[in-house]
């Protein structure tokens, strides 16, 4: 089993992240999990073409946390090896990494931040998609994403503070159909200090993001604004905002010449938090709404937002590090992102979340809707620019978990999503010169159902059994319809 180039390139990252000062305390926790998996459709093939297989999964991992001596390190790494009983040519090895390090240069006022993430992603939404590496769809690619740069924070004038960061990075995809991306992002803001008790608050900010694709043109998003707030009381603030954008819908425009304004309110009352805003930007009227209620261990939330974006930018803005988001999973994704995607659009997103704490159990629910309007292929030549139809998706995710006994936990979860999406016939083509850059439209539904039971054999050893079902219905062509039933028995040990 040979390591891929992107796998080997992770070794220096792991070595550097694992070298904190020896005099400081290091929390190091190795682990390993061994699983036997059965699937009745290892390739996620259409009816009549399914192949079953038994898969052995061996996944050693390591978690490292260091905090002190002016250096903070947080690293989670798993090496995943898969062995297929029916066809050893399918055997493969993968890496999953979440790593971040903060080095104090001048105390906490000036720090150097470095982060890296290695994972696997689906390349093309019009082909079978999987959220694991077990299925050999030929549609998954290793993705290595890193960025590094300074960040600074300093108090000024007693009641003000200056914050900022600048980061350069790169995203590398092993799949030749996806474009690699050079990234740069930065932010500078002068604002009222968080501890300030002043009745009026302000923030003067500039934000910049650039994605330079390997073949397609560079995509730039930038904005500058002044936000003024007035505290009606200790828990309520009203604000107005004015500023300038560049026009994301015009690929030749990266200048700040489009005006924007916004008015809104943010308040807290009892266990509730509410923020709402109304504004105008170059692409039309914008709305933002966020409501949260926390009652004991239960929580509820409703949110809606509109903003310009690029698929890759959404993935690059945050490299996940640390504990998973409660109640155990993040909100379901629309599932239409394609890595190395040279498209820009206006993103509209709505979520309804609820989580209930019951007797020795928890229930969670998420409803989502997402619409990508005014999609445009990134290109230097406006005459060759292709406008894409809007992409829309909506769905639901729900789950229930409970403590069956002092050593046993059980859970059941399910998702259903419907999506209309656009994709390039050849994801890596040059939109300026290649006639194969044909846009195809897809329409499908995705459904998953999973049940799991875990038993603690000891303080650091767990035995688990999981069964799952997934189904895809491709309403456009029917060529990617598939069903899969799978089961997994897993033994996991922390050291």
Secondary structure as UniProt FT lines:
FT   HELIX           5..8
FT   HELIX           10..17
FT   TURN            22..23
FT   STRAND          26..39
FT   TURN            42..43
FT   TURN            47..48
FT   STRAND          53..68
FT   TURN            69..70
FT   STRAND          71..84
FT   HELIX           88..90
FT   STRAND          92..106
FT   TURN            107..109
FT   STRAND          110..122
FT   TURN            125..126
FT   STRAND          140..156
FT   TURN            157..159
FT   STRAND          160..173
FT   TURN            176..177
FT   STRAND          181..192
FT   TURN            194..195
FT   STRAND          200..213
FT   STRAND          218..233
FT   TURN            234..235
FT   STRAND          236..245
FT   TURN            248..249
FT   TURN            251..252
FT   STRAND          258..269
FT   TURN            270..271
FT   STRAND          272..281
FT   TURN            282..283
FT   STRAND          284..295
FT   TURN            296..297
FT   STRAND          298..310
FT   HELIX           311..316
FT   TURN            326..327
FT   TURN            339..340
FT   STRAND          343..358
FT   TURN            359..360
FT   STRAND          361..377
FT   HELIX           382..384
FT   STRAND          387..388
FT   STRAND          391..403
FT   STRAND          408..424
FT   TURN            427..428
FT   TURN            431..433
FT   TURN            435..436
FT   STRAND          439..456
FT   STRAND          461..474
FT   TURN            475..477
FT   TURN            479..480
FT   STRAND          482..494
//
